[in-house]
Amino acid sequence: MPATKSPECLLVMKLHVSRDERDIEDAAGLFVRLDYTTAQDCIDVLTATNPVGQLLFRPATSPKTSQAASKFRASAKAMRHR
């Protein structure tokens, strides 16, 4: 039987791959479940588990990053108000 992944591990995986809207929604749900409140919380968990040199950062000004960030914020906000 496979081991259950911790919410932190799942969040790292979702943030690292960010393949589609489903990953964004899943990451937002984990963000809320973990009581994270800032982007720095996500950066901290990513860098604690991955060497910084292996992480691929998109410029904050890229349209794809801006769109993903907006969807993430909206999903997290909606989940907090359930």
PDB file of N, CA, C and O in Angstrom:
ATOM      1  N   MET A   1       0.849  -1.174   0.000  1.00  0.00           N
ATOM      2  CA  MET A   1       0.000   0.000   0.000  1.00  0.00           C
ATOM      3  C   MET A   1       0.900   1.244   0.000  1.00  0.00           C
ATOM      4  O   MET A   1       1.806   1.339   0.828  1.00  0.00           O
ATOM      5  N   PRO A   2       0.668   2.201  -0.913  1.00  0.00           N
ATOM      6  CA  PRO A   2       1.507   3.404  -0.962  1.00  0.00           C
ATOM      7  C   PRO A   2       1.290   4.285   0.268  1.00  0.00           C
ATOM      8  O   PRO A   2       0.198   4.333   0.835  1.00  0.00           O
ATOM      9  N   ALA A   3       2.343   4.972   0.661  1.00  0.00           N
ATOM     10  CA  ALA A   3       2.249   5.884   1.808  1.00  0.00           C
ATOM     11  C   ALA A   3       1.438   7.112   1.417  1.00  0.00           C
ATOM     12  O   ALA A   3       1.488   7.567   0.274  1.00  0.00           O
ATOM     13  N   THR A   4       0.694   7.637   2.375  1.00  0.00           N
ATOM     14  CA  THR A   4      -0.076   8.854   2.153  1.00  0.00           C
ATOM     15  C   THR A   4       0.860  10.046   2.195  1.00  0.00           C
ATOM     16  O   THR A   4       1.684  10.159   3.102  1.00  0.00           O
ATOM     17  N   LYS A   5       0.740  10.929   1.230  1.00  0.00           N
ATOM     18  CA  LYS A   5       1.571  12.125   1.166  1.00  0.00           C
ATOM     19  C   LYS A   5       1.010  13.180   2.118  1.00  0.00           C
ATOM     20  O   LYS A   5      -0.204  13.310   2.268  1.00  0.00           O
ATOM     21  N   SER A   6       1.905  13.928   2.757  1.00  0.00           N
ATOM     22  CA  SER A   6       1.479  15.005   3.639  1.00  0.00           C
ATOM     23  C   SER A   6       0.913  16.154   2.799  1.00  0.00           C
ATOM     24  O   SER A   6       1.249  16.274   1.621  1.00  0.00           O
ATOM     25  N   PRO A   7       0.057  17.001   3.390  1.00  0.00           N
ATOM     26  CA  PRO A   7      -0.446  18.158   2.646  1.00  0.00           C
ATOM     27  C   PRO A   7       0.684  19.047   2.118  1.00  0.00           C
ATOM     28  O   PRO A   7       0.579  19.593   1.020  1.00  0.00           O
ATOM     29  N   GLU A   8       1.758  19.193   2.891  1.00  0.00           N
ATOM     30  CA  GLU A   8       2.893  20.002   2.446  1.00  0.00           C
ATOM     31  C   GLU A   8       3.532  19.407   1.193  1.00  0.00           C
ATOM     32  O   GLU A   8       3.865  20.124   0.250  1.00  0.00           O
ATOM     33  N   CYS A   9       3.696  18.084   1.201  1.00  0.00           N
ATOM     34  CA  CYS A   9       4.289  17.392   0.055  1.00  0.00           C
ATOM     35  C   CYS A   9       3.402  17.549  -1.179  1.00  0.00           C
ATOM     36  O   CYS A   9       3.900  17.820  -2.271  1.00  0.00           O
ATOM     37  N   LEU A  10       2.105  17.381  -1.009  1.00  0.00           N
ATOM     38  CA  LEU A  10       1.183  17.548  -2.129  1.00  0.00           C
ATOM     39  C   LEU A  10       1.211  18.976  -2.663  1.00  0.00           C
ATOM     40  O   LEU A  10       1.178  19.189  -3.875  1.00  0.00           O
ATOM     41  N   LEU A  11       1.272  19.962  -1.754  1.00  0.00           N
ATOM     42  CA  LEU A  11       1.336  21.359  -2.186  1.00  0.00           C
ATOM     43  C   LEU A  11       2.595  21.608  -3.002  1.00  0.00           C
ATOM     44  O   LEU A  11       2.546  22.261  -4.045  1.00  0.00           O
ATOM     45  N   VAL A  12       3.714  21.091  -2.532  1.00  0.00           N
ATOM     46  CA  VAL A  12       4.974  21.255  -3.267  1.00  0.00           C
ATOM     47  C   VAL A  12       4.850  20.647  -4.663  1.00  0.00           C
ATOM     48  O   VAL A  12       5.262  21.259  -5.649  1.00  0.00           O
ATOM     49  N   MET A  13       4.288  19.458  -4.745  1.00  0.00           N
ATOM     50  CA  MET A  13       4.141  18.806  -6.047  1.00  0.00           C
ATOM     51  C   MET A  13       3.250  19.630  -6.975  1.00  0.00           C
ATOM     52  O   MET A  13       3.579  19.818  -8.146  1.00  0.00           O
ATOM     53  N   LYS A  14       2.133  20.117  -6.458  1.00  0.00           N
ATOM     54  CA  LYS A  14       1.203  20.896  -7.279  1.00  0.00           C
ATOM     55  C   LYS A  14       1.827  22.212  -7.724  1.00  0.00           C
ATOM     56  O   LYS A  14       1.670  22.617  -8.875  1.00  0.00           O
ATOM     57  N   LEU A  15       2.535  22.879  -6.818  1.00  0.00           N
ATOM     58  CA  LEU A  15       3.176  24.142  -7.174  1.00  0.00           C
ATOM     59  C   LEU A  15       4.311  23.929  -8.168  1.00  0.00           C
ATOM     60  O   LEU A  15       4.522  24.738  -9.072  1.00  0.00           O
ATOM     61  N   HIS A  16       5.027  22.844  -7.991  1.00  0.00           N
ATOM     62  CA  HIS A  16       6.186  22.589  -8.847  1.00  0.00           C
ATOM     63  C   HIS A  16       5.775  22.267 -10.286  1.00  0.00           C
ATOM     64  O   HIS A  16       6.420  22.731 -11.226  1.00  0.00           O
ATOM     65  N   VAL A  17       4.720  21.485 -10.468  1.00  0.00           N
ATOM     66  CA  VAL A  17       4.332  21.104 -11.828  1.00  0.00           C
ATOM     67  C   VAL A  17       3.401  22.109 -12.487  1.00  0.00           C
ATOM     68  O   VAL A  17       3.543  22.392 -13.677  1.00  0.00           O
ATOM     69  N   SER A  18       2.458  22.648 -11.740  1.00  0.00           N
ATOM     70  CA  SER A  18       1.519  23.666 -12.252  1.00  0.00           C
ATOM     71  C   SER A  18       1.130  23.426 -13.701  1.00  0.00           C
ATOM     72  O   SER A  18       1.353  24.279 -14.559  1.00  0.00           O
ATOM     73  N   ARG A  19       0.554  22.274 -13.971  1.00  0.00           N
ATOM     74  CA  ARG A  19       0.238  21.902 -15.353  1.00  0.00           C
ATOM     75  C   ARG A  19      -0.999  22.592 -15.900  1.00  0.00           C
ATOM     76  O   ARG A  19      -1.033  22.979 -17.069  1.00  0.00           O
ATOM     77  N   ASP A  20      -2.011  22.748 -15.064  1.00  0.00           N
ATOM     78  CA  ASP A  20      -3.279  23.273 -15.559  1.00  0.00           C
ATOM     79  C   ASP A  20      -4.083  23.879 -14.415  1.00  0.00           C
ATOM     80  O   ASP A  20      -3.610  23.975 -13.282  1.00  0.00           O
ATOM     81  N   GLU A  21      -5.304  24.282 -14.736  1.00  0.00           N
ATOM     82  CA  GLU A  21      -6.154  24.903 -13.719  1.00  0.00           C
ATOM     83  C   GLU A  21      -6.443  23.974 -12.552  1.00  0.00           C
ATOM     84  O   GLU A  21      -6.618  24.432 -11.423  1.00  0.00           O
ATOM     85  N   ARG A  22      -6.494  22.693 -12.809  1.00  0.00           N
ATOM     86  CA  ARG A  22      -6.766  21.734 -11.724  1.00  0.00           C
ATOM     87  C   ARG A  22      -5.650  21.773 -10.685  1.00  0.00           C
ATOM     88  O   ARG A  22      -5.919  21.725  -9.485  1.00  0.00           O
ATOM     89  N   ASP A  23      -4.389  21.861 -11.140  1.00  0.00           N
ATOM     90  CA  ASP A  23      -3.272  21.974 -10.198  1.00  0.00           C
ATOM     91  C   ASP A  23      -3.376  23.266  -9.387  1.00  0.00           C
ATOM     92  O   ASP A  23      -3.077  23.277  -8.193  1.00  0.00           O
ATOM     93  N   ILE A  24      -3.795  24.345 -10.029  1.00  0.00           N
ATOM     94  CA  ILE A  24      -3.943  25.627  -9.328  1.00  0.00           C
ATOM     95  C   ILE A  24      -5.023  25.510  -8.256  1.00  0.00           C
ATOM     96  O   ILE A  24      -4.829  25.951  -7.124  1.00  0.00           O
ATOM     97  N   GLU A  25      -6.162  24.913  -8.615  1.00  0.00           N
ATOM     98  CA  GLU A  25      -7.248  24.742  -7.643  1.00  0.00           C
ATOM     99  C   GLU A  25      -6.831  23.822  -6.497  1.00  0.00           C
ATOM    100  O   GLU A  25      -7.124  24.104  -5.335  1.00  0.00           O
ATOM    101  N   ASP A  26      -6.151  22.727  -6.823  1.00  0.00           N
ATOM    102  CA  ASP A  26      -5.676  21.805  -5.786  1.00  0.00           C
ATOM    103  C   ASP A  26      -4.684  22.512  -4.852  1.00  0.00           C
ATOM    104  O   ASP A  26      -4.756  22.366  -3.632  1.00  0.00           O
ATOM    105  N   ALA A  27      -3.759  23.277  -5.441  1.00  0.00           N
ATOM    106  CA  ALA A  27      -2.768  24.001  -4.632  1.00  0.00           C
ATOM    107  C   ALA A  27      -3.454  25.026  -3.738  1.00  0.00           C
ATOM    108  O   ALA A  27      -3.075  25.193  -2.579  1.00  0.00           O
ATOM    109  N   ALA A  28      -4.449  25.705  -4.266  1.00  0.00           N
ATOM    110  CA  ALA A  28      -5.175  26.692  -3.456  1.00  0.00           C
ATOM    111  C   ALA A  28      -5.875  26.019  -2.280  1.00  0.00           C
ATOM    112  O   ALA A  28      -5.879  26.554  -1.171  1.00  0.00           O
ATOM    113  N   GLY A  29      -6.466  24.849  -2.516  1.00  0.00           N
ATOM    114  CA  GLY A  29      -7.125  24.113  -1.435  1.00  0.00           C
ATOM    115  C   GLY A  29      -6.143  23.682  -0.359  1.00  0.00           C
ATOM    116  O   GLY A  29      -6.447  23.763   0.831  1.00  0.00           O
ATOM    117  N   LEU A  30      -4.975  23.228  -0.768  1.00  0.00           N
ATOM    118  CA  LEU A  30      -3.941  22.835   0.197  1.00  0.00           C
ATOM    119  C   LEU A  30      -3.405  24.041   0.948  1.00  0.00           C
ATOM    120  O   LEU A  30      -3.128  23.954   2.144  1.00  0.00           O
ATOM    121  N   PHE A  31      -3.258  25.161   0.261  1.00  0.00           N
ATOM    122  CA  PHE A  31      -2.819  26.425   0.862  1.00  0.00           C
ATOM    123  C   PHE A  31      -3.755  26.805   2.015  1.00  0.00           C
ATOM    124  O   PHE A  31      -3.308  27.169   3.102  1.00  0.00           O
ATOM    125  N   VAL A  32      -5.049  26.712   1.755  1.00  0.00           N
ATOM    126  CA  VAL A  32      -6.056  27.034   2.777  1.00  0.00           C
ATOM    127  C   VAL A  32      -6.022  25.997   3.894  1.00  0.00           C
ATOM    128  O   VAL A  32      -6.051  26.358   5.070  1.00  0.00           O
ATOM    129  N   ARG A  33      -5.963  24.726   3.546  1.00  0.00           N
ATOM    130  CA  ARG A  33      -5.941  23.645   4.549  1.00  0.00           C
ATOM    131  C   ARG A  33      -4.760  23.786   5.508  1.00  0.00           C
ATOM    132  O   ARG A  33      -4.875  23.494   6.699  1.00  0.00           O
ATOM    133  N   LEU A  34      -3.622  24.237   4.973  1.00  0.00           N
ATOM    134  CA  LEU A  34      -2.419  24.407   5.786  1.00  0.00           C
ATOM    135  C   LEU A  34      -2.396  25.741   6.543  1.00  0.00           C
ATOM    136  O   LEU A  34      -1.443  26.035   7.264  1.00  0.00           O
ATOM    137  N   ASP A  35      -3.442  26.536   6.373  1.00  0.00           N
ATOM    138  CA  ASP A  35      -3.547  27.861   7.003  1.00  0.00           C
ATOM    139  C   ASP A  35      -2.427  28.798   6.562  1.00  0.00           C
ATOM    140  O   ASP A  35      -1.990  29.654   7.331  1.00  0.00           O
ATOM    141  N   TYR A  36      -1.969  28.638   5.337  1.00  0.00           N
ATOM    142  CA  TYR A  36      -0.991  29.562   4.784  1.00  0.00           C
ATOM    143  C   TYR A  36      -1.723  30.844   4.403  1.00  0.00           C
ATOM    144  O   TYR A  36      -2.898  30.808   4.038  1.00  0.00           O
ATOM    145  N   THR A  37      -1.036  31.960   4.486  1.00  0.00           N
ATOM    146  CA  THR A  37      -1.679  33.239   4.182  1.00  0.00           C
ATOM    147  C   THR A  37      -0.895  34.106   3.203  1.00  0.00           C
ATOM    148  O   THR A  37      -1.421  35.107   2.714  1.00  0.00           O
ATOM    149  N   THR A  38       0.343  33.745   2.908  1.00  0.00           N
ATOM    150  CA  THR A  38       1.155  34.584   2.024  1.00  0.00           C
ATOM    151  C   THR A  38       1.869  33.737   0.976  1.00  0.00           C
ATOM    152  O   THR A  38       2.033  32.526   1.125  1.00  0.00           O
ATOM    153  N   ALA A  39       2.281  34.411  -0.077  1.00  0.00           N
ATOM    154  CA  ALA A  39       3.078  33.731  -1.100  1.00  0.00           C
ATOM    155  C   ALA A  39       4.382  33.227  -0.507  1.00  0.00           C
ATOM    156  O   ALA A  39       4.907  32.199  -0.935  1.00  0.00           O
ATOM    157  N   GLN A  40       4.907  33.948   0.479  1.00  0.00           N
ATOM    158  CA  GLN A  40       6.160  33.536   1.113  1.00  0.00           C
ATOM    159  C   GLN A  40       6.022  32.168   1.774  1.00  0.00           C
ATOM    160  O   GLN A  40       6.989  31.408   1.821  1.00  0.00           O
ATOM    161  N   ASP A  41       4.827  31.843   2.286  1.00  0.00           N
ATOM    162  CA  ASP A  41       4.599  30.512   2.858  1.00  0.00           C
ATOM    163  C   ASP A  41       4.852  29.432   1.812  1.00  0.00           C
ATOM    164  O   ASP A  41       5.465  28.408   2.112  1.00  0.00           O
ATOM    165  N   CYS A  42       4.382  29.655   0.585  1.00  0.00           N
ATOM    166  CA  CYS A  42       4.596  28.695  -0.498  1.00  0.00           C
ATOM    167  C   CYS A  42       6.063  28.641  -0.903  1.00  0.00           C
ATOM    168  O   CYS A  42       6.608  27.562  -1.134  1.00  0.00           O
ATOM    169  N   ILE A  43       6.692  29.786  -0.988  1.00  0.00           N
ATOM    170  CA  ILE A  43       8.113  29.822  -1.339  1.00  0.00           C
ATOM    171  C   ILE A  43       8.923  29.071  -0.296  1.00  0.00           C
ATOM    172  O   ILE A  43       9.833  28.316  -0.640  1.00  0.00           O
ATOM    173  N   ASP A  44       8.599  29.273   0.975  1.00  0.00           N
ATOM    174  CA  ASP A  44       9.326  28.600   2.053  1.00  0.00           C
ATOM    175  C   ASP A  44       9.212  27.083   1.959  1.00  0.00           C
ATOM    176  O   ASP A  44      10.209  26.376   2.105  1.00  0.00           O
ATOM    177  N   VAL A  45       7.995  26.572   1.715  1.00  0.00           N
ATOM    178  CA  VAL A  45       7.829  25.120   1.642  1.00  0.00           C
ATOM    179  C   VAL A  45       8.492  24.564   0.379  1.00  0.00           C
ATOM    180  O   VAL A  45       9.032  23.458   0.402  1.00  0.00           O
ATOM    181  N   LEU A  46       8.456  25.318  -0.719  1.00  0.00           N
ATOM    182  CA  LEU A  46       9.142  24.877  -1.944  1.00  0.00           C
ATOM    183  C   LEU A  46      10.647  24.808  -1.755  1.00  0.00           C
ATOM    184  O   LEU A  46      11.276  23.821  -2.134  1.00  0.00           O
ATOM    185  N   THR A  47      11.228  25.845  -1.174  1.00  0.00           N
ATOM    186  CA  THR A  47      12.683  25.895  -1.036  1.00  0.00           C
ATOM    187  C   THR A  47      13.187  24.985   0.085  1.00  0.00           C
ATOM    188  O   THR A  47      14.363  24.622   0.102  1.00  0.00           O
ATOM    189  N   ALA A  48      12.317  24.617   1.013  1.00  0.00           N
ATOM    190  CA  ALA A  48      12.722  23.687   2.069  1.00  0.00           C
ATOM    191  C   ALA A  48      12.856  22.262   1.534  1.00  0.00           C
ATOM    192  O   ALA A  48      13.566  21.438   2.109  1.00  0.00           O
ATOM    193  N   THR A  49      12.171  21.984   0.437  1.00  0.00           N
ATOM    194  CA  THR A  49      12.150  20.620  -0.083  1.00  0.00           C
ATOM    195  C   THR A  49      12.841  20.460  -1.436  1.00  0.00           C
ATOM    196  O   THR A  49      13.031  19.338  -1.904  1.00  0.00           O
ATOM    197  N   ASN A  50      13.214  21.561  -2.059  1.00  0.00           N
ATOM    198  CA  ASN A  50      13.856  21.516  -3.375  1.00  0.00           C
ATOM    199  C   ASN A  50      15.037  22.473  -3.401  1.00  0.00           C
ATOM    200  O   ASN A  50      14.923  23.598  -2.913  1.00  0.00           O
ATOM    201  N   PRO A  51      16.166  22.056  -3.959  1.00  0.00           N
ATOM    202  CA  PRO A  51      17.268  23.005  -4.127  1.00  0.00           C
ATOM    203  C   PRO A  51      16.808  24.153  -5.034  1.00  0.00           C
ATOM    204  O   PRO A  51      16.212  23.920  -6.085  1.00  0.00           O
ATOM    205  N   VAL A  52      17.085  25.365  -4.624  1.00  0.00           N
ATOM    206  CA  VAL A  52      16.626  26.539  -5.368  1.00  0.00           C
ATOM    207  C   VAL A  52      17.035  26.466  -6.839  1.00  0.00           C
ATOM    208  O   VAL A  52      16.275  26.882  -7.714  1.00  0.00           O
ATOM    209  N   GLY A  53      18.219  25.945  -7.114  1.00  0.00           N
ATOM    210  CA  GLY A  53      18.684  25.841  -8.489  1.00  0.00           C
ATOM    211  C   GLY A  53      17.851  24.925  -9.364  1.00  0.00           C
ATOM    212  O   GLY A  53      17.937  24.998 -10.590  1.00  0.00           O
ATOM    213  N   GLN A  54      17.040  24.059  -8.754  1.00  0.00           N
ATOM    214  CA  GLN A  54      16.199  23.142  -9.518  1.00  0.00           C
ATOM    215  C   GLN A  54      14.794  23.681  -9.745  1.00  0.00           C
ATOM    216  O   GLN A  54      14.024  23.102 -10.512  1.00  0.00           O
ATOM    217  N   LEU A  55      14.457  24.772  -9.092  1.00  0.00           N
ATOM    218  CA  LEU A  55      13.138  25.360  -9.259  1.00  0.00           C
ATOM    219  C   LEU A  55      13.147  26.290 -10.464  1.00  0.00           C
ATOM    220  O   LEU A  55      14.099  27.040 -10.677  1.00  0.00           O
ATOM    221  N   LEU A  56      12.091  26.231 -11.236  1.00  0.00           N
ATOM    222  CA  LEU A  56      11.965  27.094 -12.404  1.00  0.00           C
ATOM    223  C   LEU A  56      11.002  28.224 -12.067  1.00  0.00           C
ATOM    224  O   LEU A  56       9.800  28.003 -11.920  1.00  0.00           O
ATOM    225  N   PHE A  57      11.523  29.400 -11.948  1.00  0.00           N
ATOM    226  CA  PHE A  57      10.690  30.554 -11.623  1.00  0.00           C
ATOM    227  C   PHE A  57      10.342  31.308 -12.889  1.00  0.00           C
ATOM    228  O   PHE A  57      11.203  31.565 -13.731  1.00  0.00           O
ATOM    229  N   ARG A  58       9.078  31.659 -13.015  1.00  0.00           N
ATOM    230  CA  ARG A  58       8.642  32.504 -14.127  1.00  0.00           C
ATOM    231  C   ARG A  58       8.682  33.945 -13.644  1.00  0.00           C
ATOM    232  O   ARG A  58       8.414  34.216 -12.473  1.00  0.00           O
ATOM    233  N   PRO A  59       9.011  34.861 -14.528  1.00  0.00           N
ATOM    234  CA  PRO A  59       8.971  36.273 -14.118  1.00  0.00           C
ATOM    235  C   PRO A  59       7.570  36.647 -13.650  1.00  0.00           C
ATOM    236  O   PRO A  59       6.582  36.241 -14.263  1.00  0.00           O
ATOM    237  N   ALA A  60       7.479  37.405 -12.585  1.00  0.00           N
ATOM    238  CA  ALA A  60       6.176  37.793 -12.031  1.00  0.00           C
ATOM    239  C   ALA A  60       5.359  38.609 -13.019  1.00  0.00           C
ATOM    240  O   ALA A  60       4.139  38.702 -12.885  1.00  0.00           O
ATOM    241  N   THR A  61       6.009  39.194 -13.995  1.00  0.00           N
ATOM    242  CA  THR A  61       5.303  40.035 -14.959  1.00  0.00           C
ATOM    243  C   THR A  61       4.806  39.268 -16.178  1.00  0.00           C
ATOM    244  O   THR A  61       4.136  39.848 -17.032  1.00  0.00           O
ATOM    245  N   SER A  62       5.118  37.970 -16.280  1.00  0.00           N
ATOM    246  CA  SER A  62       4.664  37.224 -17.459  1.00  0.00           C
ATOM    247  C   SER A  62       3.145  37.037 -17.389  1.00  0.00           C
ATOM    248  O   SER A  62       2.595  36.848 -16.304  1.00  0.00           O
ATOM    249  N   PRO A  63       2.471  37.086 -18.533  1.00  0.00           N
ATOM    250  CA  PRO A  63       1.007  36.926 -18.538  1.00  0.00           C
ATOM    251  C   PRO A  63       0.560  35.598 -17.924  1.00  0.00           C
ATOM    252  O   PRO A  63      -0.445  35.558 -17.213  1.00  0.00           O
ATOM    253  N   LYS A  64       1.290  34.514 -18.186  1.00  0.00           N
ATOM    254  CA  LYS A  64       0.911  33.213 -17.632  1.00  0.00           C
ATOM    255  C   LYS A  64       0.995  33.226 -16.104  1.00  0.00           C
ATOM    256  O   LYS A  64       0.124  32.679 -15.427  1.00  0.00           O
ATOM    257  N   THR A  65       2.036  33.845 -15.568  1.00  0.00           N
ATOM    258  CA  THR A  65       2.189  33.921 -14.110  1.00  0.00           C
ATOM    259  C   THR A  65       1.098  34.782 -13.498  1.00  0.00           C
ATOM    260  O   THR A  65       0.522  34.414 -12.474  1.00  0.00           O
ATOM    261  N   SER A  66       0.812  35.906 -14.098  1.00  0.00           N
ATOM    262  CA  SER A  66      -0.229  36.807 -13.583  1.00  0.00           C
ATOM    263  C   SER A  66      -1.591  36.130 -13.590  1.00  0.00           C
ATOM    264  O   SER A  66      -2.356  36.253 -12.633  1.00  0.00           O
ATOM    265  N   GLN A  67      -1.897  35.412 -14.677  1.00  0.00           N
ATOM    266  CA  GLN A  67      -3.173  34.715 -14.783  1.00  0.00           C
ATOM    267  C   GLN A  67      -3.273  33.598 -13.743  1.00  0.00           C
ATOM    268  O   GLN A  67      -4.311  33.447 -13.098  1.00  0.00           O
ATOM    269  N   ALA A  68      -2.214  32.821 -13.575  1.00  0.00           N
ATOM    270  CA  ALA A  68      -2.215  31.734 -12.595  1.00  0.00           C
ATOM    271  C   ALA A  68      -2.347  32.282 -11.183  1.00  0.00           C
ATOM    272  O   ALA A  68      -3.076  31.721 -10.366  1.00  0.00           O
ATOM    273  N   ALA A  69      -1.650  33.374 -10.890  1.00  0.00           N
ATOM    274  CA  ALA A  69      -1.716  33.972  -9.550  1.00  0.00           C
ATOM    275  C   ALA A  69      -3.129  34.467  -9.257  1.00  0.00           C
ATOM    276  O   ALA A  69      -3.627  34.303  -8.143  1.00  0.00           O
ATOM    277  N   SER A  70      -3.770  35.067 -10.243  1.00  0.00           N
ATOM    278  CA  SER A  70      -5.147  35.553 -10.052  1.00  0.00           C
ATOM    279  C   SER A  70      -6.100  34.399  -9.774  1.00  0.00           C
ATOM    280  O   SER A  70      -6.954  34.493  -8.893  1.00  0.00           O
ATOM    281  N   LYS A  71      -5.955  33.314 -10.520  1.00  0.00           N
ATOM    282  CA  LYS A  71      -6.813  32.139 -10.309  1.00  0.00           C
ATOM    283  C   LYS A  71      -6.550  31.516  -8.943  1.00  0.00           C
ATOM    284  O   LYS A  71      -7.483  31.100  -8.256  1.00  0.00           O
ATOM    285  N   PHE A  72      -5.286  31.454  -8.553  1.00  0.00           N
ATOM    286  CA  PHE A  72      -4.925  30.895  -7.249  1.00  0.00           C
ATOM    287  C   PHE A  72      -5.566  31.711  -6.133  1.00  0.00           C
ATOM    288  O   PHE A  72      -6.187  31.153  -5.228  1.00  0.00           O
ATOM    289  N   ARG A  73      -5.413  33.044  -6.199  1.00  0.00           N
ATOM    290  CA  ARG A  73      -5.995  33.915  -5.162  1.00  0.00           C
ATOM    291  C   ARG A  73      -7.509  33.764  -5.100  1.00  0.00           C
ATOM    292  O   ARG A  73      -8.080  33.670  -4.014  1.00  0.00           O
ATOM    293  N   ALA A  74      -8.161  33.741  -6.257  1.00  0.00           N
ATOM    294  CA  ALA A  74      -9.618  33.609  -6.285  1.00  0.00           C
ATOM    295  C   ALA A  74     -10.062  32.268  -5.703  1.00  0.00           C
ATOM    296  O   ALA A  74     -11.021  32.214  -4.933  1.00  0.00           O
ATOM    297  N   SER A  75      -9.373  31.193  -6.064  1.00  0.00           N
ATOM    298  CA  SER A  75      -9.728  29.869  -5.536  1.00  0.00           C
ATOM    299  C   SER A  75      -9.521  29.803  -4.025  1.00  0.00           C
ATOM    300  O   SER A  75     -10.378  29.298  -3.301  1.00  0.00           O
ATOM    301  N   ALA A  76      -8.386  30.312  -3.550  1.00  0.00           N
ATOM    302  CA  ALA A  76      -8.109  30.287  -2.111  1.00  0.00           C
ATOM    303  C   ALA A  76      -9.136  31.118  -1.346  1.00  0.00           C
ATOM    304  O   ALA A  76      -9.601  30.707  -0.283  1.00  0.00           O
ATOM    305  N   LYS A  77      -9.490  32.284  -1.885  1.00  0.00           N
ATOM    306  CA  LYS A  77     -10.472  33.145  -1.218  1.00  0.00           C
ATOM    307  C   LYS A  77     -11.839  32.454  -1.135  1.00  0.00           C
ATOM    308  O   LYS A  77     -12.504  32.494  -0.100  1.00  0.00           O
ATOM    309  N   ALA A  78     -12.243  31.825  -2.235  1.00  0.00           N
ATOM    310  CA  ALA A  78     -13.537  31.122  -2.245  1.00  0.00           C
ATOM    311  C   ALA A  78     -13.539  29.968  -1.237  1.00  0.00           C
ATOM    312  O   ALA A  78     -14.540  29.736  -0.559  1.00  0.00           O
ATOM    313  N   MET A  79     -12.434  29.255  -1.142  1.00  0.00           N
ATOM    314  CA  MET A  79     -12.355  28.117  -0.223  1.00  0.00           C
ATOM    315  C   MET A  79     -12.352  28.566   1.237  1.00  0.00           C
ATOM    316  O   MET A  79     -12.884  27.869   2.101  1.00  0.00           O
ATOM    317  N   ARG A  80     -11.767  29.708   1.511  1.00  0.00           N
ATOM    318  CA  ARG A  80     -11.754  30.223   2.889  1.00  0.00           C
ATOM    319  C   ARG A  80     -13.158  30.614   3.358  1.00  0.00           C
ATOM    320  O   ARG A  80     -13.447  30.577   4.554  1.00  0.00           O
ATOM    321  N   HIS A  81     -14.018  30.983   2.427  1.00  0.00           N
ATOM    322  CA  HIS A  81     -15.354  31.468   2.770  1.00  0.00           C
ATOM    323  C   HIS A  81     -16.421  30.386   2.720  1.00  0.00           C
ATOM    324  O   HIS A  81     -17.613  30.683   2.790  1.00  0.00           O
ATOM    325  N   ARG A  82     -16.001  29.141   2.601  1.00  0.00           N
ATOM    326  CA  ARG A  82     -16.979  28.028   2.601  1.00  0.00           C
ATOM    327  C   ARG A  82     -17.411  27.725   3.998  1.00  0.00           C
ATOM    328  O   ARG A  82     -18.226  26.828   4.211  1.00  0.00           O
TER     329      ARG A  82
END
